[in-house]
Amino acid sequence: MTEPQGNHAKSDTSPEARRVLYDLYRRMSPARKFRLLCDTYEMGKDLALAGLRMRHPEASKDQLWRLWARQHLGRELFEKVYGTSAPERET
């Protein structure tokens, strides 16, 4: 199996470390890979919510979730799914 192609010229990861990482991923079960993907997604979501919380400290948990959903889905899809009602300070 060949290694994934990509632009590694600006990477701080050595070719040997990259080979070890690719080998670990090859040996991982699909379930483990999926769990890592889900965990990474949740971490990104938590970071995005923390940023929103910093910009909107007065917002409720529900308002923060709606702000995140709108940012995540985009305005058009958000409005199709949830309608146009949203937190007051949504921008």
N, C-alpha and C positions, 0 to 999 in steps of 0.2 A: 504494500500500500504506500502510495506516495504521500508526502507531507503537504498540507494545505498551502496553496500559493498566496502570496501577499507581499506588500511592501514592508520589509523588515529593516530597511535602511535606517530608519529613525528610531528603531526599537532599542530599549535599554536591556532587553532580554538576550542573553547569549544564545547562539545556535544550539549549543548542547542543552541548555535549560529548556529551550523550545521543543527539542526532540523528546526530552523526558516528559514534558507536559502533554505533548501529542500522544505519546505512548500511554500515559495514564488515561487520557480520554478514550483511546481505542479500547482499552481493557475494561472501561466502566460499563456497567449495564445501562440499557436505555432508561430504566426507572431511576437510576442514580443521576444520570444526565438531566432528566426531566426535573428531578427534585432540585438540582443545582440551578437550573433555569428559573424555576418558580421562586426559589430563595432570592436569587439575584433580582428578579422582578419586584418582589416585596421590599427588598432593601431600597431599590430605586424609588418605589412609591413612598416609602417612609421618608426618604430624603426630600422628595418633592413636597410632601405634606409639611415637613419641618420648615422648608423655605416659605411656603404659603403662610404657616403660622407666624413666622417672623414678620412677614409683610402685612398680615391681618391679625394682630394680636387679640382684637376684640371679637373675632369670628367664633361662632359655635363650632362644635365638632361636625355637625351636619353641613354648615356653611363651608367649612374647609373641605369636606368631601366633595361638595358640589363644585367648588372652585377647581379642585384636582380633576374631577371628571370632565369638566369643560376644557381644561388645559390638555388633558389626555386624549379626549375624543375629538377635539376641535369644535368650534362653535356650531357649525351646521349639524353634525351628527348629535351633539349634545342636545340641541333644541329639538331634533326629531325624536329623540328618546325621552327626554325629560321635560320638554316644553320650554317656554321662554322665562318662566319665573326662576329667579336666582337670587343669591345674596345681594344686599344693597351695594356693597363696595366692589362687586365683580368688574374687572377691567380686562 
